[in-house]
Amino acid sequence: MRHTGQEYIAGVLAGNRRMVAKAITLVESSRAEDRLLAREVLAGLMPHTGGALRVGISGPPGAGKSTFIEVFGLYLIEQGLRVGVLAVDPSSRRSGGSILGDKTRMARLTGSRQAFIRPSPAGESLGGVARCTRESQLILEAAGYEIILIETVGVGQSETLVAGMVDLFVLMALPNAGDELQGMKRGIMELADLVLVNKSDGAFVDAAQRTAGGIESALRLLHGGSVGWDPEVMTISAAEGRGLAEVWSLFSRFREGMTASGALAYKRQEQARAWMWDLVRDGLTQRFMAHVQVKDILQGLELRVVAGEVTAVVAAELLLDRFTDGGGADGL
Ligand SMILES: Nc1nc2c(ncn2[C@@H]2O[C@H](COP(=O)(O)OP(=O)(O)OP(=O)(O)O)[C@@H](O)[C@H]2O)c(=O)[nH]1
């Protein structure tokens, strides 16, 4: 049965898990009628959002992100909090599976009534995944989830997207004394508000300390992280559940400090502004590609550009003219 916008809104605000799941399915749909309904639902929920701490977690495969999210999520629940977990996983398109896709990986957290875990939507472009994740985040906030953890796998573009939708961005690293930055690109290190060197247990404790020291020096030179916050480095062991209270206390310190200084409000305002422009750009591209007059000549023109018969500049101008006045001089 199809629900009305009001039913979605009331269900989500009441924290009804089934309605939360359905509302996320709704925003994941790209059908025109679903988009219209999703817009109504999101507008109704909007005044009830913004209360959660939004955290992005990234790092190379095998760093222990899933293990950490499971134990940290359970720790937060013990503190009386409700936790939402989302993923931005561009690889889910190809493999069909995804981070979080396999629920056995976070079995205990998945089983908790205080947690809501949603894998990355499949079959979407990275921009599409980002849109769904942003909208799902709003739904979870309106439903009363107080901490939203957004996991992403380290492939560059997805980190930048996630960093653009969260308050605090965490990078997870492995103890590896020989290569303290572990091939992490400078641009990604610059996004980090906190670097967690995981697996600081057993034989890895010393290596983890050395890695943390190396990363600390690198961070000092980078001057990265959120405006108004100096990035920090900590060693933890997700497997042994060590460091969870310290991570939570850092999150709280981040939120309090950034709220008091106004930096968090400013960051969110700028994120909203950038999000709007992302949507305008995406929408324009979609409309451009679907424009009849543009479609008429697009393919042929592209081939002529590739063949060197028409310059890119002339071709682009011609296409844009067609788009804006539906005609344009065909002076080729
Ligand atoms: N020794 C040790 N092993 C850990 C720790 N955390 C995770 N692991 C192990 O490291 C492996 C990878 O952990 P995951 O949590 O799946 O890592 P991930 O970063 O989510 O990996 P991807 O989803 O592939 O990106 C698993 O075998 C974990 O059991 C830790 O703190 N100490």
The ligand as an SDF file (V2000), in Angstrom:
LIG
                    3D

 32 34  0  0  0  0  0  0  0  0999 V2000
   43.9520   -7.2940   15.8820 N   0  0  0  0  0  0  0  0  0  0  0  0
   42.9050   -6.5840   15.5280 C   0  0  0  0  0  0  0  0  0  0  0  0
   42.1700   -6.9430   14.4520 N   0  0  0  0  0  0  0  0  0  0  0  0
   41.1150   -6.1940   14.1150 C   0  0  0  0  0  0  0  0  0  0  0  0
   40.7570   -5.0330   14.8520 C   0  0  0  0  0  0  0  0  0  0  0  0
   39.6820   -4.4730   14.2530 N   0  0  0  0  0  0  0  0  0  0  0  0
   39.3720   -5.2300   13.1870 C   0  0  0  0  0  0  0  0  0  0  0  0
   40.2340   -6.2710   13.0930 N   0  0  0  0  0  0  0  0  0  0  0  0
   40.2310   -7.3290   12.0810 C   0  0  0  0  0  0  0  0  0  0  0  0
   40.5900   -6.7570   10.8290 O   0  0  0  0  0  0  0  0  0  0  0  0
   39.8560   -7.3370    9.7760 C   0  0  0  0  0  0  0  0  0  0  0  0
   39.1300   -6.2760    8.9880 C   0  0  0  0  0  0  0  0  0  0  0  0
   38.1540   -5.6680    9.8130 O   0  0  0  0  0  0  0  0  0  0  0  0
   36.8530   -4.9730    9.2150 P   0  0  0  0  0  0  0  0  0  0  0  0
   36.1330   -4.3560   10.3560 O   0  0  0  0  0  0  0  0  0  0  0  0
   36.1220   -5.8960    8.3390 O   0  0  0  0  0  0  0  0  0  0  0  0
   37.5390   -3.8440    8.3240 O   0  0  0  0  0  0  0  0  0  0  0  0
   36.8790   -2.7840    7.3540 P   0  0  0  0  0  0  0  0  0  0  0  0
   37.7300   -1.5780    7.4380 O   0  0  0  0  0  0  0  0  0  0  0  0
   35.4400   -2.6350    7.6530 O   0  0  0  0  0  0  0  0  0  0  0  0
   37.0940   -3.4660    5.9830 O   0  0  0  0  0  0  0  0  0  0  0  0
   36.3580   -3.1960    4.5780 P   0  0  0  0  0  0  0  0  0  0  0  0
   34.8880   -3.3060    4.8340 O   0  0  0  0  0  0  0  0  0  0  0  0
   36.9140   -4.2700    3.7240 O   0  0  0  0  0  0  0  0  0  0  0  0
   36.7600   -1.8170    4.1410 O   0  0  0  0  0  0  0  0  0  0  0  0
   38.9190   -8.3470   10.4150 C   0  0  0  0  0  0  0  0  0  0  0  0
   39.5120   -9.6190   10.3190 O   0  0  0  0  0  0  0  0  0  0  0  0
   38.8470   -7.9010   11.8540 C   0  0  0  0  0  0  0  0  0  0  0  0
   38.6010   -8.9720   12.7380 O   0  0  0  0  0  0  0  0  0  0  0  0
   41.5290   -4.6940   16.0060 C   0  0  0  0  0  0  0  0  0  0  0  0
   41.3010   -3.7360   16.7280 O   0  0  0  0  0  0  0  0  0  0  0  0
   42.5930   -5.5130   16.2800 N   0  0  0  0  0  0  0  0  0  0  0  0
  1  2  1  0
  2  3  2  0
  2 32  1  0
  3  4  1  0
  4  5  2  0
  4  8  1  0
  5  6  1  0
  5 30  1  0
  6  7  2  0
  7  8  1  0
  8  9  1  0
  9 10  1  0
  9 28  1  0
 10 11  1  0
 11 12  1  0
 11 26  1  0
 12 13  1  0
 13 14  1  0
 14 15  2  0
 14 16  1  0
 14 17  1  0
 17 18  1  0
 18 19  2  0
 18 20  1  0
 18 21  1  0
 21 22  1  0
 22 23  2  0
 22 24  1  0
 22 25  1  0
 26 27  1  0
 26 28  1  0
 28 29  1  0
 30 31  2  0
 30 32  1  0
M  END
$$$$
